[in-house]
Amino acid sequence: MERLRGNLSSRFSDDFVLTQASLYWFTQTISTSFRPYYEYGAGYTRRVERVDVPTAVALFPADLTQPPRSWAERTYNVTRYTRMPRGGHFAAHEEPELLAHDLTEFFRAYR
């Protein structure tokens, strides 16, 4: 099956996606994935002011956001910023080879 940029059905079968959704639904654990968003929106957690450890940013073209490097650098010490050729929100599942290569290259500088 040809890979389409960010098209979930080009990488996963309907059965797989349904199984993943069912695991959250039937175990009543979907709320844990939303909790950080809720807590931030409700004011329970504060915005991160600055992260000084070296940080890598990998942007996948079909992901939900595409922050420019300058935006990421406002909060993070960005030492690697990669625009990927394909992939979306589920990059680790959609494009594991691309992500693994980028992580390897990022950590190579710290060996």
MDTraj code that builds the backbone (N, CA, C; nanometers):
import mdtraj as md
import numpy as np

residues = "MET GLU ARG LEU ARG GLY ASN LEU SER SER ARG PHE SER ASP ASP PHE VAL LEU THR GLN ALA SER LEU TYR TRP PHE THR GLN THR ILE SER THR SER PHE ARG PRO TYR TYR GLU TYR GLY ALA GLY TYR THR ARG ARG VAL GLU ARG VAL ASP VAL PRO THR ALA VAL ALA LEU PHE PRO ALA ASP LEU THR GLN PRO PRO ARG SER TRP ALA GLU ARG THR TYR ASN VAL THR ARG TYR THR ARG MET PRO ARG GLY GLY HIS PHE ALA ALA HIS GLU GLU PRO GLU LEU LEU ALA HIS ASP LEU THR GLU PHE PHE ARG ALA TYR ARG".split()
xyz = np.array([
    [0.0841, -0.1171, 0.0000],
    [0.0000, 0.0000, 0.0000],
    [0.0898, 0.1250, 0.0000],
    [0.0657, 0.2148, -0.0889],
    [0.1464, 0.3369, -0.0985],
    [0.1241, 0.4259, 0.0233],
    [0.2348, 0.4824, 0.0739],
    [0.2246, 0.5718, 0.1890],
    [0.1779, 0.7095, 0.1452],
    [0.0787, 0.7590, 0.2123],
    [0.0318, 0.8945, 0.1877],
    [0.0691, 0.9789, 0.3080],
    [0.1036, 1.1022, 0.2852],
    [0.1477, 1.1888, 0.3937],
    [0.0382, 1.2102, 0.4970],
    [0.0613, 1.1563, 0.6178],
    [-0.0290, 1.1786, 0.7281],
    [-0.1619, 1.1071, 0.7200],
    [-0.1798, 1.0245, 0.6209],
    [-0.3049, 0.9512, 0.6068],
    [-0.2940, 0.8229, 0.6883],
    [-0.3610, 0.8204, 0.8026],
    [-0.3505, 0.7088, 0.8956],
    [-0.3798, 0.5750, 0.8285],
    [-0.4777, 0.5730, 0.7397],
    [-0.5154, 0.4469, 0.6756],
    [-0.4092, 0.3951, 0.5789],
    [-0.3107, 0.4790, 0.5448],
    [-0.2036, 0.4308, 0.4574],
    [-0.0997, 0.3506, 0.5356],
    [-0.1039, 0.3588, 0.6688],
    [-0.0072, 0.2867, 0.7511],
    [-0.0689, 0.1805, 0.8399],
    [-0.1971, 0.1973, 0.8746],
    [-0.2604, 0.1062, 0.9699],
    [-0.3943, 0.0579, 0.9154],
    [-0.4238, -0.0658, 0.9462],
    [-0.5540, -0.1193, 0.9062],
    [-0.6621, -0.0634, 0.9984],
    [-0.7854, -0.0681, 0.9508],
    [-0.8977, -0.0248, 1.0342],
    [-0.9047, -0.1077, 1.1618],
    [-0.8749, -0.2379, 1.1517],
    [-0.8771, -0.3255, 1.2699],
    [-0.7762, -0.2797, 1.3748],
    [-0.6575, -0.2407, 1.3315],
    [-0.5557, -0.1952, 1.4258],
    [-0.6007, -0.0676, 1.4967],
    [-0.6503, 0.0291, 1.4213],
    [-0.6952, 0.1561, 1.4794],
    [-0.8111, 0.1312, 1.5756],
    [-0.9047, 0.0459, 1.5357],
    [-1.0176, 0.0144, 1.6223],
    [-0.9714, -0.0552, 1.7506],
    [-0.8738, -0.1425, 1.7387],
    [-0.8201, -0.2110, 1.8566],
    [-0.7583, -0.1101, 1.9535],
    [-0.6801, -0.0169, 1.9007],
    [-0.6181, 0.0844, 1.9870],
    [-0.7233, 0.1692, 2.0576],
    [-0.8225, 0.2145, 1.9833],
    [-0.9302, 0.2950, 2.0423],
    [-1.0078, 0.2134, 2.1456],
    [-1.0309, 0.0873, 2.1157],
    [-1.1056, 0.0010, 2.2077],
    [-1.0304, -0.0200, 2.3387],
    [-0.8994, -0.0319, 2.3304],
    [-0.8212, -0.0493, 2.4533],
    [-0.8425, 0.0680, 2.5482],
    [-0.8401, 0.1889, 2.4955],
    [-0.8665, 0.3062, 2.5792],
    [-1.0110, 0.3074, 2.6294],
    [-1.1039, 0.2776, 2.5395],
    [-1.2461, 0.2870, 2.5736],
    [-1.2846, 0.1826, 2.6783],
    [-1.2536, 0.0568, 2.6524],
    [-1.2992, -0.0507, 2.7404],
    [-1.2269, -0.0531, 2.8743],
    [-1.1054, -0.0012, 2.8798],
    [-1.0330, 0.0039, 3.0070],
    [-1.0552, 0.1369, 3.0787],
    [-1.1328, 0.2240, 3.0168],
    [-1.1669, 0.3554, 3.0723],
    [-1.0404, 0.4346, 3.1081],
    [-0.9432, 0.4351, 3.0165],
    [-0.8172, 0.5052, 3.0422],
    [-0.7906, 0.6200, 2.9457],
    [-0.8868, 0.6539, 2.8617],
    [-0.8659, 0.7628, 2.7665],
    [-0.8401, 0.8945, 2.8384],
    [-0.8997, 0.9107, 2.9564],
    [-0.8838, 1.0373, 3.0285],
    [-0.7380, 1.0652, 3.0643],
    [-0.6575, 0.9616, 3.0846],
    [-0.5170, 0.9858, 3.1186],
    [-0.4420, 1.0517, 3.0042],
    [-0.4841, 1.0265, 2.8816],
    [-0.4161, 1.0898, 2.7692],
    [-0.4566, 1.2365, 2.7535],
    [-0.5725, 1.2720, 2.8072],
    [-0.6188, 1.4114, 2.7996],
    [-0.5811, 1.4934, 2.9223],
    [-0.5411, 1.4265, 3.0268],
    [-0.5178, 1.4944, 3.1548],
    [-0.4225, 1.6133, 3.1461],
    [-0.3067, 1.6023, 3.0818],
    [-0.2166, 1.7184, 3.0757],
    [-0.2810, 1.8411, 3.0117],
    [-0.3616, 1.8203, 2.9074],
    [-0.4279, 1.9325, 2.8415],
    [-0.5309, 1.9965, 2.9341],
    [-0.6053, 1.9120, 3.0035],
    [-0.7059, 1.9619, 3.0964],
    [-0.6398, 2.0407, 3.2094],
    [-0.5368, 1.9830, 3.2693],
    [-0.4711, 2.0485, 3.3829],
    [-0.4113, 2.1830, 3.3432],
    [-0.3510, 2.1896, 3.2271],
    [-0.2946, 2.3174, 3.1825],
    [-0.4060, 2.4186, 3.1577],
    [-0.5110, 2.3754, 3.0897],
    [-0.6230, 2.4650, 3.0595],
    [-0.6948, 2.5135, 3.1834],
    [-0.6999, 2.4300, 3.2862],
    [-0.7685, 2.4664, 3.4105],
    [-0.6780, 2.5450, 3.5050],
    [-0.5522, 2.5630, 3.4664],
    [-0.4601, 2.6394, 3.5503],
    [-0.3949, 2.5603, 3.6617],
    [-0.4031, 2.4270, 3.6568],
    [-0.3412, 2.3443, 3.7609],
    [-0.1908, 2.3317, 3.7426],
    [-0.1453, 2.3480, 3.6215],
    [-0.0017, 2.3441, 3.5944],
    [0.0388, 2.4734, 3.5256],
    [0.1651, 2.5080, 3.5417],
    [0.2161, 2.6312, 3.4815],
    [0.2860, 2.6004, 3.3507],
    [0.2955, 2.7017, 3.2707],
    [0.3704, 2.6935, 3.1454],
    [0.5184, 2.6745, 3.1780],
    [0.5857, 2.5931, 3.1016],
    [0.7293, 2.5742, 3.1197],
    [0.7988, 2.7016, 3.0719],
    [0.8774, 2.7607, 3.1567],
    [0.9446, 2.8856, 3.1204],
    [1.0658, 2.8613, 3.0314],
    [1.1511, 2.7661, 3.0694],
    [1.2726, 2.7412, 2.9924],
    [1.3241, 2.6012, 3.0194],
    [1.3672, 2.5323, 2.9148],
    [1.4316, 2.4021, 2.9255],
    [1.5706, 2.4188, 2.8648],
    [1.6731, 2.4047, 2.9476],
    [1.8087, 2.4314, 2.9012],
    [1.8842, 2.3095, 2.8502],
    [1.8315, 2.1899, 2.8721],
    [1.9001, 2.0718, 2.8197],
    [1.8887, 2.0718, 2.6674],
    [1.9873, 2.0179, 2.5980],
    [1.9782, 2.0113, 2.4515],
    [1.8505, 1.9382, 2.4088],
    [1.7840, 1.9951, 2.3104],
    [1.6545, 1.9447, 2.2677],
    [1.6511, 1.9266, 2.1162],
    [1.5922, 1.8167, 2.0725],
    [1.5716, 1.7915, 1.9300],
    [1.4235, 1.8085, 1.8986],
    [1.3951, 1.8679, 1.7853],
    [1.2578, 1.8853, 1.7385],
    [1.2481, 1.8197, 1.6011],
    [1.1524, 1.7286, 1.5866],
    [1.1272, 1.6644, 1.4575],
    [0.9859, 1.7017, 1.4153],
    [0.9748, 1.7683, 1.3019],
    [0.8436, 1.8108, 1.2509],
    [0.8005, 1.7182, 1.1381],
    [0.6841, 1.6589, 1.1554],
    [0.6292, 1.5719, 1.0533],
    [0.5203, 1.6502, 0.9807],
    [0.5202, 1.6499, 0.8476],
    [0.4346, 1.7413, 0.7709],
    [0.2850, 1.7291, 0.7959],
    [0.2366, 1.6130, 0.8366],
    [0.0932, 1.5987, 0.8588],
    [0.0575, 1.6000, 1.0068],
    [0.1487, 1.6500, 1.0915],
    [0.1192, 1.6609, 1.2338],
    [0.0262, 1.7788, 1.2580],
    [-0.0213, 1.7909, 1.3796],
    [-0.1199, 1.8941, 1.4131],
    [-0.0616, 2.0345, 1.4094],
    [0.0649, 2.0505, 1.4455],
    [0.1273, 2.1827, 1.4475],
    [0.2607, 2.1794, 1.3753],
    [0.3044, 2.2953, 1.3317],
    [0.4327, 2.3107, 1.2631],
    [0.5036, 2.4353, 1.3171],
    [0.5460, 2.4333, 1.4432],
    [0.6076, 2.5545, 1.4981],
    [0.7411, 2.5855, 1.4303],
    [0.7633, 2.7104, 1.3960],
    [0.8933, 2.7487, 1.3408],
    [1.0024, 2.7285, 1.4463],
    [1.1237, 2.7112, 1.4017],
    [1.2347, 2.6902, 1.4949],
    [1.2427, 2.8033, 1.5965],
    [1.2219, 2.9265, 1.5525],
    [1.2317, 3.0401, 1.6444],
    [1.1320, 3.0279, 1.7597],
    [1.0169, 2.9713, 1.7361],
    [0.9181, 2.9524, 1.8436],
    [0.9676, 2.8475, 1.9429],
    [1.0181, 2.7365, 1.8913],
    [1.0692, 2.6309, 1.9794],
    [1.1857, 2.6829, 2.0630],
    [1.2686, 2.7667, 2.0028],
    [1.3860, 2.8188, 2.0735],
    [1.3506, 2.9175, 2.1845],
    [1.2293, 2.9672, 2.1862],
    [1.1877, 3.0563, 2.2950],
    [1.1851, 2.9834, 2.4287],
    [1.1550, 2.8545, 2.4251],
    [1.1430, 2.7758, 2.5479],
    [1.2515, 2.6692, 2.5603],
    [1.2963, 2.6160, 2.4487],
    [1.3890, 2.5032, 2.4514],
    [1.5251, 2.5394, 2.3930],
    [1.6280, 2.4688, 2.4391],
    [1.7620, 2.4812, 2.3843],
    [1.7704, 2.3879, 2.2627],
    [1.7199, 2.4328, 2.1502],
    [1.7098, 2.3489, 2.0309],
    [1.8473, 2.3347, 1.9651],
    [1.8967, 2.2109, 1.9641],
    [2.0250, 2.1836, 1.8988],
    [2.0079, 2.1020, 1.7711],
    [1.8873, 2.0510, 1.7504],
    [1.8568, 1.9794, 1.6254],
    [1.7104, 2.0066, 1.5921],
    [1.6869, 2.0468, 1.4689],
    [1.5522, 2.0804, 1.4218],
    [1.5391, 2.0189, 1.2836],
    [1.4534, 1.9181, 1.2718],
    [1.4435, 1.8425, 1.1475],
    [1.3026, 1.8481, 1.0913],
    [1.2909, 1.8864, 0.9651],
    [1.1634, 1.8781, 0.8935],
    [1.1640, 1.7448, 0.8191],
    [1.0752, 1.6569, 0.8604],
    [1.0690, 1.5233, 0.8021],
    [0.9949, 1.5258, 0.6684],
    [1.0279, 1.4328, 0.5799],
    [0.9643, 1.4310, 0.4478],
    [0.8219, 1.3754, 0.4480],
    [0.7865, 1.3006, 0.5515],
    [0.6521, 1.2415, 0.5566],
    [0.6211, 1.2023, 0.7016],
    [0.4945, 1.1762, 0.7261],
    [0.4517, 1.1342, 0.8592],
    [0.3569, 1.2346, 0.9205],
    [0.2967, 1.1924, 1.0301],
    [0.1983, 1.2768, 1.0947],
    [0.2041, 1.2664, 1.2455],
    [0.0898, 1.2781, 1.3094],
    [0.0794, 1.2845, 1.4545],
    [0.1305, 1.1573, 1.5221],
    [0.1186, 1.0444, 1.4569],
    [0.1635, 0.9175, 1.5140],
    [0.2971, 0.8758, 1.4521],
    [0.3895, 0.9668, 1.4506],
    [0.5165, 0.9485, 1.3794],
    [0.5924, 0.8226, 1.4206],
    [0.5944, 0.7926, 1.5491],
    [0.6691, 0.6749, 1.5947],
    [0.6139, 0.5459, 1.5345],
    [0.4869, 0.5453, 1.5027],
    [0.4255, 0.4286, 1.4387],
    [0.4254, 0.4405, 1.2875],
    [0.4080, 0.5621, 1.2371],
    [0.3994, 0.5834, 1.0926],
    [0.5360, 0.5751, 1.0248],
    [0.6347, 0.6384, 1.0862],
    [0.7676, 0.6490, 1.0250],
    [0.8768, 0.6166, 1.1271],
    [0.8774, 0.4946, 1.1814],
    [0.9744, 0.4624, 1.2862],
    [1.1202, 0.4744, 1.2411],
    [1.1477, 0.4425, 1.1151],
    [1.2859, 0.4506, 1.0675],
    [1.3344, 0.5952, 1.0637],
    [1.2498, 0.6854, 1.0147],
    [1.2874, 0.8277, 1.0102],
    [1.3124, 0.8818, 1.1502],
    [1.2233, 0.8493, 1.2423],
    [1.2366, 0.8997, 1.3782],
    [1.3598, 0.8403, 1.4460],
    [1.3824, 0.7115, 1.4306],
    [1.4992, 0.6465, 1.4913],
    [1.6287, 0.7066, 1.4371],
    [1.6351, 0.7308, 1.3077],
    [1.7543, 0.7913, 1.2485],
    [1.7790, 0.9311, 1.3054],
    [1.6733, 1.0098, 1.3179],
    [1.6882, 1.1449, 1.3702],
    [1.7338, 1.1429, 1.5156],
    [1.6779, 1.0532, 1.5954],
    [1.7211, 1.0406, 1.7346],
    [1.8671, 0.9976, 1.7443],
    [1.9062, 0.9025, 1.6598],
    [2.0453, 0.8563, 1.6590],
    [2.1401, 0.9705, 1.6262],
    [2.1058, 1.0500, 1.5259],
    [2.1907, 1.1632, 1.4881],
    [2.1958, 1.2689, 1.5984],
    [2.0845, 1.2911, 1.6653],
    [2.0830, 1.3873, 1.7765],
    [2.1759, 1.3422, 1.8881],
    [2.1653, 1.2175, 1.9297],
    [2.2459, 1.1694, 2.0414],
    [2.3919, 1.1438, 2.0050],
    [2.4227, 1.1315, 1.8771],
    [2.5612, 1.1094, 1.8342],
    [2.6521, 1.2211, 1.8861],
    [2.6023, 1.3419, 1.8920],
    [2.6823, 1.4563, 1.9381],
    [2.7140, 1.4493, 2.0878],
    [2.6431, 1.3635, 2.1611],
    [2.6583, 1.3570, 2.3062],
    [2.7211, 1.2262, 2.3537],
    [2.7844, 1.1526, 2.2638],
    [2.8498, 1.0260, 2.3005],
    [2.9846, 1.0506, 2.3604],
])
top = md.Topology()
chain = top.add_chain()
for i, resn in enumerate(residues, 1):
    res = top.add_residue(resn, chain, resSeq=i)
    for name in ("N", "CA", "C"):
        top.add_atom(name, md.element.get_by_symbol(name[0]), res)
traj = md.Trajectory(xyz[None], top)
